Amino acid sequence: MGLQQGGRLLVDGANGRISGYGFIGASEKALANPAKKTALGDFLERLGTALKWTDTHQDAYADAIEKRNGADPAVAKTLASAAYSRLLPITSEVNTKVQGVADLMHGIGVLEPNVDVAKSADTSVLK
């Protein structure tokens, strides 16, 4: 049941349960290959452009969600209006926030072993 049909949000990610950040993964092998690393950087730039478009063209984005996914028009409009995403470089602030989530997940036993977020991130692909 969706929010529009009277459903309600049970967990919202507050209190450090989620960071609000998502990540694009790449293998060490791909990052070690200069041509692939350049291609990854180009992909990220294009992804950033597409994400900006979804924020500034919500009606067109809702239409695309409806047509591509077969979503109900009202659901598509809700998804498009809530889909605030943008591409950001990985900074020390991002690492700190995500490390806090990793530490929390490790502390409650759902992330084993714990991750060193800063060591897992490559900050050279996207500036």
C-alpha positions as CSV (number, residue, x, y, z in Angstrom):
1,M,0.0,0.0,0.0
2,G,1.4,3.4,-1.0
3,L,1.2,6.7,0.9
4,Q,-1.5,7.8,-1.5
5,Q,-3.7,4.8,-0.5
6,G,-3.5,5.6,3.2
7,G,-0.2,3.8,3.9
8,R,2.3,5.4,6.3
9,L,6.0,5.6,6.6
10,L,7.4,3.1,9.1
11,V,11.1,3.9,9.0
12,D,12.5,7.1,7.5
13,G,16.3,6.6,7.9
14,A,16.6,9.2,10.6
15,N,19.1,8.9,13.5
16,G,22.0,7.9,11.3
17,R,20.4,4.7,9.9
18,I,21.2,5.9,6.4
19,S,23.4,8.7,5.1
20,G,21.4,9.8,2.1
21,Y,24.4,9.0,-0.1
22,G,24.6,6.3,-2.8
23,F,27.8,5.2,-4.5
24,I,28.8,3.9,-7.9
25,G,31.2,0.9,-7.6
26,A,34.2,0.1,-9.8
27,S,36.7,-2.7,-9.5
28,E,40.4,-2.0,-8.7
29,K,41.2,-3.5,-12.1
30,A,39.0,-1.0,-13.9
31,L,40.4,1.9,-11.9
32,A,44.0,0.9,-12.7
33,N,43.2,1.0,-16.4
34,P,43.6,4.7,-17.6
35,A,41.1,4.3,-20.5
36,K,38.5,2.7,-18.3
37,K,39.0,5.2,-15.5
38,T,38.5,8.1,-18.1
39,A,35.4,6.3,-19.3
40,L,34.1,6.0,-15.8
41,G,34.7,9.7,-15.2
42,D,32.8,10.5,-18.4
43,F,29.9,8.3,-17.4
44,L,29.7,10.0,-14.0
45,E,29.6,13.4,-15.6
46,R,26.8,12.3,-17.9
47,L,24.9,10.8,-15.0
48,G,25.2,14.1,-13.1
49,T,23.7,15.9,-16.1
50,A,20.8,13.4,-16.2
51,L,20.2,13.7,-12.5
52,K,20.0,17.5,-12.8
53,W,17.5,17.1,-15.6
54,T,15.2,14.9,-13.5
55,D,15.1,17.7,-10.9
56,T,14.3,20.5,-13.3
57,H,11.9,18.5,-15.6
58,Q,9.7,16.7,-13.0
59,D,6.7,16.4,-15.3
60,A,8.7,14.9,-18.2
61,Y,10.5,12.6,-15.7
62,A,7.1,11.5,-14.3
63,D,5.9,10.8,-17.8
64,A,9.0,8.7,-18.5
65,I,8.5,6.7,-15.2
66,E,4.9,6.1,-16.2
67,K,5.8,5.0,-19.7
68,R,8.9,3.0,-19.0
69,N,7.8,1.3,-15.8
70,G,4.1,1.1,-16.3
71,A,3.6,3.1,-13.1
72,D,0.2,4.7,-12.3
73,P,0.4,8.4,-13.2
74,A,-0.1,9.6,-9.6
75,V,2.7,7.2,-8.4
76,A,5.0,8.4,-11.2
77,K,4.4,12.0,-10.2
78,T,5.1,11.2,-6.6
79,L,8.3,9.4,-7.5
80,A,9.5,12.2,-9.8
81,S,8.8,14.9,-7.2
82,A,10.7,12.9,-4.5
83,A,13.6,11.9,-6.6
84,Y,16.1,14.6,-5.5
85,S,19.5,13.2,-6.6
86,R,22.7,14.9,-7.7
87,L,26.2,13.7,-8.3
88,L,28.8,14.8,-5.8
89,P,32.5,14.2,-5.4
90,I,33.5,12.2,-2.4
91,T,34.7,14.6,0.3
92,S,35.9,14.1,3.9
93,E,32.4,15.2,5.1
94,V,30.8,12.5,2.9
95,N,33.3,9.9,4.2
96,T,32.6,10.9,7.8
97,K,28.8,10.7,7.5
98,V,28.9,7.3,5.7
99,Q,31.5,6.0,8.2
100,G,29.0,6.8,11.0
101,V,26.3,4.7,9.2
102,A,28.8,1.8,8.7
103,D,29.8,2.0,12.4
104,L,26.2,1.9,13.4
105,M,25.4,-1.1,11.1
106,H,28.5,-2.9,12.4
107,G,27.5,-2.2,16.0
108,I,24.1,-3.8,15.5
109,G,25.6,-6.8,13.8
110,V,24.5,-6.3,10.2
111,L,27.9,-5.2,8.7
112,E,30.7,-7.6,9.2
113,P,33.5,-6.8,9.0
114,N,33.2,-3.0,9.4
115,V,34.3,-0.9,6.4
116,D,36.9,1.8,6.4
117,V,34.9,4.1,4.1
118,A,37.7,6.6,3.3
119,K,40.0,3.7,2.2
120,S,37.3,2.2,0.0
121,A,36.7,5.5,-1.9
122,D,38.5,6.8,-5.0
123,T,38.3,10.5,-5.0
124,S,40.2,10.9,-8.3
125,V,37.6,9.8,-10.8
126,L,35.2,12.7,-10.2
127,K,36.3,16.2,-9.1
